[in-house]
Structures are given as structure tokens and as C-alpha cells.
Amino acid sequence: MKIRVRDAHPADVEWMSNNTAGWTVTVEKQEGAASLAEALHALIAEDPDQGVRMGWLHSSLQRAAGGEPGYVRLYELHVSPEFGP
């Protein structure tokens, strides 16, 4: 099985919203964005050969002060029960 990770598109928002219950998930409260449509960054993991979306994540880039390195903050990671542990 191949796994491709791509940027989420506006057409993915409804699928992302509907696929959370029963999925393996890590969630941290996000300040600022009111909805997935306003997410700072969302990625989709999918099998490109089968056209099956396996999961998604929502993150943002956190800039550090004073020239320190920044980091990516993970807010949500959802994995389909078919592909989870």
C-alpha cells in the first residue's frame, strides 16, 4: 500500500468534519481558527492507487521569538479505524 500526504483542499473539509467519531485521535485545543475551513494547515493521508483517505491532521507553524527556531504545533490527528492500531 502506498501512502501519499497532501495539502487538504476545500473539498476535503466536509469529509474531515464527518470523520472523527470512532477514529484514533489526538486533540489539543486550538486558539484562533473557528472551523476546519479556517485551519492554518491541514494535511490528508491517502492511498493514491485506491483513492482511499486514511486520515488527516491539523497543525500550525509556531514562530519563535528572538531568532529561536520555530516548530509545528499539532492540534488534531485523526486516523481511520481501518488503518489505526
N, C-alpha and C positions, 0 to 999 in steps of 0.2 A: 504494500500500500504506500502510495506517495502522499506526502503532506505538503501543502503549499500554504504559506501565510501571506495574506494580502491586506491592504487597507480596506476597511469597511466602506461601503457605498451607501448613499441614502436609501437605496432599495433594500438594504440589509436591516434597517432599523426595526421594522415590524417583526422580522424573524428573530432578531436579538431580544426584543421585548417579550416575545411569546415563548422563548426557550430559556427559562430559568428554573422553574419548579421541577424538582427531582434531579437537577443537574448538579454535579460536583462543583462547588463554588467557593470562592474566596471573595469577600466583600469588605471594603473599607469605605466609610462614609466620605463622599466627595463634596467638597465645598465649591460652589461656583456654577457648575452646569446643572440645569434644571431637568434635562432629559438626555436620552441617548443621542437624539438628533443634535444636541449642543455639546456632545463629548469632545474633549480636546484631542483624543486619539483613540480609535478603536480598530482592532485587527480581527480578521476571521481566519480560522484554520479550516482547510477543506481538502478533500481528496479530489484533485482536478480530473482524474480519469473517471470517477464515479459521479462527480458533481454533488458530493455529499459534504455539507458543512458539519464539522466536528465540534466546533466550539468558537468562543470569542472572548476577547479581553478588552478592557477599557483602561487607559492609562493617561498620564500626562507627564510632560517634561518639567522637572523642577529645577529652576535655575538657582545656583548658589550665590551668596553674596561675597564680595571681596575677592573675586577671581578664583574661588574654590571650584572644583569640578561639580557639575550638576549631576542629576540622576533621574531615572524614570520611576515614577510612583505608580504602582499597580493598584487600581481601585476594584476591579471586578475581573474574575477569570471564571468562565463557565465552560464545562466540558460535558458533552452529551453522555448519557449513561452507557451508550453503545461503546464508547471509546475510553471511559474512565476506569478507575481502579476497581 
